[in-house]
């Protein structure tokens, strides 16, 4: 069996998805190490997995320009130190530190988060076998499939509009990337990565520029998408892209939930059962002012329905002071163990995050998606609506009465639960058929020949 190094960014969603990957591949007999550039030792080791700390990944290289009193002095310094600044940008990638870790661990295979370009490029350039990990639906242009940042739902009449959208998106990203390069005199992270790739002998034709997420993607490298093909828009997938289904580690040990929170939730679930109430779980908890206002609309929508219960994170409102009195059917927490609550939920109100959607698939919870309009959230919301496993709505337009009607529809219309059950059954079948394990085994065997 193979010695596998699993590398993710350490951001919460993909961190947790990685737990399920680890669990399945270890059960198949492989030896795994979980590695992150963010400090995640406590969370990973709490699940019983081996952990390796990686060098920090910087969003942009460190700006070492002296703190001159005059702006022109800063500009002059940058112009006269271009070569040194580019050299420093390469140093900030910390490639040598990463390669030392690889030489010590000697993995047979590395699974790497598709955003961690310094690790991808250096691993391949040093002849390690690599598979990319994606937490998203397809990022590659395909006929009839909108960009992930769009909430357009494809149909037979809007393919031309979708093609224009792709062109506009690529043009916009091209301008953004070149502005960044010029502003930093080619000492930005993207330029440093390209410079390192050239020097390391990485096949530059593999890099796919001006797509999301920046600075580039990859044309042909094998990719495992931790999403359900059954929730994807119909299309012919990019070669070497494999949909392995949602990675939900249901036995995840939550290191943040207190005993008091656990007891309070148990009491709520028992009351729900006794009174025959329906439970709405709202994970829409970002902290922008507009989101605070929207969260309070959700509370107002549920308040008038004593047959409903709402569980919401504290981040979704402006503190208890924003409510003169919390209604009896509203429960607000500082921290919510999402997997535990979803097991009891009848409806999920969420912002379109892919990992929450995957967890709703796992527990068959219909969704009311008010996109947070970040990253891939619009695209996820559109797919939920297209496959009728929930509703895509607009937080900027819906008032309290519309939110209430949307919740009623999700709770009462059987089509959402029916379709979600179909997706869930295929997801479970894929897990039972060991699709992930077979892909890894085939890849290892092929590369060994």
C-alpha positions in Angstrom: 0.0 0.0 0.0 1.0 3.6 -0.7 2.5 6.2 1.6 0.3 9.2 1.0 0.8 12.9 1.9 -2.5 14.9 2.0 -2.1 18.6 1.8 -4.9 21.2 2.2 -4.9 24.9 3.0 -6.2 24.2 6.4 -9.3 26.4 5.9 -12.2 24.9 7.9 -14.2 23.4 5.0 -11.5 21.6 3.2 -9.8 20.7 6.4 -12.8 18.8 7.5 -13.3 17.2 4.1 -9.7 16.0 4.3 -10.7 14.1 7.4 -13.0 11.9 5.4 -10.4 11.4 2.7 -7.9 10.3 5.4 -10.3 8.0 7.0 -11.3 6.2 3.8 -7.8 5.8 2.5 -6.4 4.6 5.8 -9.2 2.0 6.0 -8.0 0.9 2.5 -4.6 0.2 4.0 -2.6 3.3 2.9 -0.4 5.2 5.3 -1.3 8.9 5.4 0.0 12.1 6.8 -2.1 15.2 6.9 -0.2 18.5 6.3 -1.3 22.1 6.3 0.4 25.5 6.0 -2.0 26.8 8.7 -1.6 25.5 12.2 -4.1 22.7 12.5 -2.3 20.2 14.6 -4.9 20.2 17.4 -7.9 19.6 15.1 -6.1 16.9 13.0 -4.7 14.9 15.9 -8.0 15.1 17.7 -9.3 12.8 14.9 -6.5 10.4 15.4 -4.5 11.3 12.3 -0.8 11.9 11.9 0.0 15.6 11.3 2.9 17.6 9.6 3.2 21.3 9.8 4.1 23.0 6.5 5.7 26.4 6.0 3.2 29.3 5.9 1.8 30.2 2.5 1.8 34.0 2.0 -1.0 35.6 0.0 1.6 38.1 -1.2 5.4 38.3 -0.6 6.6 40.4 2.3 7.1 44.1 1.4 10.6 44.9 2.5 10.5 48.5 1.2 11.9 50.8 4.0 9.4 53.1 5.6 10.4 56.3 3.7 8.7 59.5 4.6 8.1 60.4 1.0 6.1 58.3 -1.5 8.5 59.0 -4.3 11.3 57.5 -2.2 9.4 54.2 -1.9 8.7 54.2 -5.6 12.4 54.9 -6.4 13.5 52.2 -4.0 11.2 49.6 -5.7 12.5 50.6 -9.1 16.1 50.3 -8.2 15.7 47.1 -6.3 13.6 45.1 -8.7 16.0 42.2 -9.0 16.3 41.9 -5.2 12.6 42.2 -4.6 11.9 39.3 -7.1 14.6 37.2 -5.4 12.9 37.9 -2.0 9.5 37.0 -3.5 11.0 33.6 -4.5 12.4 33.2 -1.0 9.0 33.9 0.5 7.6 30.8 -1.3 9.7 28.7 1.2 10.2 26.0 -1.4 13.4 24.7 0.1 11.7 24.1 3.5 8.9 22.2 1.8 11.2 20.0 -0.3 13.1 19.1 2.9 9.8 17.8 4.3 9.2 15.8 1.2 12.7 14.3 1.3 12.1 13.3 5.0 8.6 11.8 4.4 9.3 10.3 1.0 5.6 9.9 0.0 4.6 7.6 -2.9 1.7 10.0 -3.7 0.8 13.6 -2.8 -2.8 14.8 -2.8 -2.6 18.6 -2.9 -5.2 21.4 -2.6 -5.5 22.9 -6.1 -4.8 26.4 -4.7 -1.4 25.5 -3.2 0.7 26.2 -6.3 4.1 26.3 -4.6 3.6 22.8 -3.4 2.1 21.5 -6.7 4.9 23.0 -8.8 7.8 21.9 -6.5 6.4 18.4 -6.0 6.0 17.7 -9.7 9.3 19.3 -10.5 11.0 17.0 -8.0 9.4 13.9 -9.6 6.7 13.2 -6.9 3.4 11.8 -8.1 0.6 14.4 -7.6 -3.2 14.4 -7.7 -4.9 17.8 -7.2 -7.8 18.2 -4.7 -10.7 20.5 -5.5 -13.5 21.4 -3.1 -15.5 22.9 -6.0 -17.6 22.0 -8.9 -15.9 22.4 -12.3 -13.6 25.5 -12.7 -12.9 24.8 -16.3 -14.8 26.3 -19.3 -17.3 24.0 -20.9 -20.2 24.5 -23.2 -23.3 25.5 -21.4 -21.6 25.7 -17.9 -21.4 29.2 -16.4 -18.4 30.4 -14.3 -18.6 29.3 -10.7 -19.0 32.9 -9.6 -22.3 33.2 -11.6 -25.8 32.4 -10.4 -27.0 31.9 -14.0 -28.9 28.6 -14.5 -28.1 27.2 -17.9 -30.7 26.3 -20.5 -30.8 25.7 -24.2 -31.3 29.4 -24.9 -28.5 31.0 -22.9 -25.3 29.3 -24.2 -24.2 32.4 -26.0 -24.7 34.5 -22.9 -22.6 32.0 -20.9 -19.8 32.2 -23.5 -19.8 36.0 -23.2 -19.7 35.6 -19.4 -16.6 33.4 -19.6 -14.9 35.9 -21.9 -15.8 38.8 -19.7 -14.6 37.0 -16.6 -11.3 36.0 -18.2 -10.8 39.6 -19.5 -11.5 40.9 -16.0 -9.0 38.5 -14.4 -6.4 39.2 -17.0 -6.6 42.9 -16.2 -6.6 42.2 -12.4 -3.5 40.0 -12.6 -1.5 42.4 -14.8 -2.4 45.3 -12.6 -1.0 43.3 -9.7 2.1 42.4 -11.6 2.8 46.0 -12.7 2.0 47.5 -9.3 4.4 45.1 -7.7 7.0 45.3 -10.5 6.7 41.5 -11.0 7.4 40.7 -7.4 3.9 39.5 -6.6 3.1 35.9 -5.7 1.9 35.0 -9.2 5.0 36.2 -10.8 7.2 34.5 -8.2 5.4 31.2 -8.8 5.8 31.5 -12.6 9.5 32.4 -12.1 10.0 29.4 -9.9 8.1 27.1 -12.4 10.4 28.2 -15.2 13.6 27.6 -13.2 12.4 24.2 -11.9 11.6 22.9 -15.3 7.8 22.7 -14.7 5.9 22.2 -18.0 4.6 25.7 -18.5 2.0 24.7 -21.0 0.2 23.0 -18.0 -0.6 26.4 -16.5 -4.0 27.8 -17.3 -4.0 31.5 -16.7 -6.7 34.1 -16.2 -9.2 31.7 -14.6 -10.6 31.4 -11.1 -9.1 31.0 -8.6 -6.1 33.2 -9.4 -3.3 33.2 -10.4 -3.8 30.0 -12.5 -5.2 26.5 -12.9 -3.9 23.4 -14.5 -4.9 21.9 -17.9 -4.4 18.2 -17.6 -3.2 17.2 -14.1 -5.5 14.7 -12.4 -8.1 16.3 -10.2 -10.4 14.9 -7.5 -13.5 17.1 -7.1 -15.1 16.6 -3.6 -18.5 17.3 -5.0 -21.5 15.2 -6.3 -21.7 14.8 -10.0 -25.4 14.5 -9.5 -25.5 18.2 -8.5 -23.3 19.4 -11.4 -24.7 21.1 -14.5 -24.8 18.6 -17.4 -21.6 18.7 -19.5 -18.7 16.7 -20.6 -16.1 17.0 -17.8 -12.5 18.1 -18.4 -10.2 15.1 -19.0 -8.7 13.7 -15.8 -11.4 15.3 -13.6 -13.0 12.8 -11.2 -16.0 13.6 -9.1 -15.6 11.6 -5.9 -18.6 12.9 -4.1 -19.0 14.9 -0.8 -16.3 14.1 1.8 -18.2 14.3 5.1 -16.5 12.9 8.1 -19.6 12.3 10.2 -17.7 11.1 13.2 -15.7 14.3 13.4 -14.7 15.2 16.9 -15.6 18.8 17.5 -13.0 20.5 19.7 -15.0 23.8 20.2 -18.4 22.6 21.5 -18.8 23.0 25.2 -20.7 20.6 27.5 -23.3 23.4 28.1 -23.9 23.8 24.4 -24.3 20.0 23.9 -26.8 19.8 26.8 -28.7 22.8 25.5 -29.0 21.3 22.0 -30.1 18.0 23.4 -32.9 19.7 25.3 -34.0 21.6 22.1 -34.1 18.4 20.1 -36.1 16.7 22.7 -38.6 19.6 22.8 -38.8 19.5 19.0 -39.7 15.8 19.1 -42.3 16.3 21.9 -44.1 19.2 20.3 -43.8 18.0 16.7 -42.0 21.2 15.6 -39.8 21.6 12.5 -36.2 22.7 12.9 -34.6 25.3 10.7 -30.8 25.6 11.0 -29.3 28.9 9.8 -25.6 28.9 9.2 -25.6 32.3 7.6 -23.3 34.0 10.1 -20.9 36.4 8.3 -20.4 39.7 9.9 -21.1 42.4 7.3 -23.7 44.9 8.3 -26.1 43.9 5.5 -25.9 40.3 6.8 -26.8 41.3 10.3 -29.9 43.0 9.0 -30.7 39.9 6.8 -30.2 37.6 9.8 -32.7 39.6 11.8 -35.2 39.3 9.0 -34.9 35.5 9.3 -35.5 35.7 13.0 -38.6 37.9 12.3 -39.8 35.3 9.7 -39.7 32.5 12.2 -40.9 34.3 15.3 -44.5 34.2 14.2 -44.4 30.4 13.6 -44.4 28.6 17.0 -44.4 25.3 15.0 -40.9 26.1 13.8 -37.6 26.2 15.7 -34.7 28.3 14.5 -31.1 27.6 15.5 -28.6 30.3 14.5 -25.0 31.2 15.2 -24.4 34.4 17.2 -22.4 35.9 14.3 -25.6 36.3 12.3 -26.9 39.1 14.5 -25.5 42.2 16.2 -25.5 40.6 19.6 -28.4 40.1 22.0 -28.8 43.9 22.2 -30.3 43.9 18.7 -33.3 41.9 20.1 -35.3 43.3 22.9 -36.4 39.8 23.8 -35.4 36.5 22.0 -38.6 34.6 21.1 -39.1 31.2 22.6 -38.6 29.4 19.3 -35.3 31.1 18.5 -32.0 29.7 19.8 -28.8 31.6 19.3 -25.3 30.1 19.9 -21.8 31.4 19.9 -20.6 28.1 18.3 -22.7 25.4 16.6 -21.6 21.8 15.9 -23.1 21.8 12.4 -23.0 18.0 11.8 -24.9 17.4 15.0 -27.6 20.0 14.3 -28.0 18.9 10.7 -29.0 15.4 11.8 -32.1 16.9 13.4 -32.8 19.7 10.9 -35.7 19.9 8.5 -34.3 22.9 6.5 -30.9 24.5 6.1 -30.7 28.3 5.4 -27.1 28.8 4.2 -25.0 31.1 2.0 -24.1 28.5 -0.6 -20.9 27.2 0.9 -20.0 24.0 -0.8 -19.1 22.1 2.4 -22.5 23.0 4.0 -24.2 21.9 0.8 -22.3 18.6 1.0 -23.3 18.1 4.6 -26.9 18.7 3.7 -26.6 16.0 1.0 -25.2 13.7 3.6 -28.1 14.3 6.1 -30.7 14.8 3.3 -31.6 18.3 4.5 -33.4 20.6 1.9 -31.9 24.0 1.5 -32.9 27.6 1.2 -29.8 29.3 -0.2 -29.2 33.0 0.1 -25.8 33.3 -1.6 -23.1 35.1 0.2 -21.9 36.1 -3.3 -18.3 35.1 -2.5 -16.1 32.6 -4.2 -18.2 29.8 -5.7 -21.3 30.5 -3.6 -23.4 31.8 -6.5 -22.6 28.8 -8.6 -23.4 26.4 -5.8 -26.8 28.2 -5.2 -27.6 27.9 -8.9 -26.9 24.1 -8.9 -29.1 23.7 -5.8 -32.0 25.4 -7.7 -31.3 23.6 -11.0 -31.5 20.1 -9.4 -34.4 21.2 -7.1 -32.9 20.2 -3.8 -33.7 23.6 -2.5 -34.4 27.2 -3.4 -32.1 29.9 -4.5 -33.2 33.3 -3.2 -31.9 36.9 -3.0 -31.1 38.3 0.4 -31.0 41.8 -1.0 -34.5 41.6 -2.3 -36.5 39.3 0.0 -38.5 40.9 2.9 -39.6 39.0 6.0 -42.8 37.7 4.4 -40.9 36.4 1.4 -38.4 34.6 3.6 -41.2 33.0 5.5 -42.9 31.8 2.3 -39.5 30.4 1.1 -39.1 28.5 4.3 -42.6 27.2 4.1 -42.0 26.0 0.5 -38.8 24.2 1.4 -40.4 22.5 4.4 -43.6 21.5 2.6 -42.8 20.8 -1.0 -41.9 17.0 -1.3 -39.9 17.5 -4.5 -36.9 18.9 -2.6 -36.7 15.9 -0.2 -37.3 13.5 -3.1 -34.6 14.8 -5.3 -32.2 15.1 -2.3 -32.8 11.5 -1.4 -31.9 10.5 -5.0 -28.6 12.4 -4.8 -27.9 11.0 -1.4 -28.5 7.4 -2.5 -26.0 7.9 -5.4 -23.6 9.5 -3.0 -23.8 6.5 -0.6 -23.5 4.0 -3.5 -20.4 5.8 -4.7 -19.0 5.5 -1.2 -19.9 1.9 -0.8 -18.4 1.1 -4.3 -15.2 2.7 -3.0 -14.8 5.1 -6.0 -12.2 7.1 -4.2 -10.1 4.1 -3.1 -10.2 2.6 -6.6 -9.1 5.8 -8.2 -6.1 6.1 -5.9 -5.2 2.4 -6.3 -5.4 2.6 -10.1 -3.3 5.8 -10.1 -0.6 4.3 -7.8 -0.4 1.1 -9.9 -0.3 3.0 -13.2 2.5 5.3 -12.0 4.5 2.3 -10.6 4.6 0.6 -14.0 
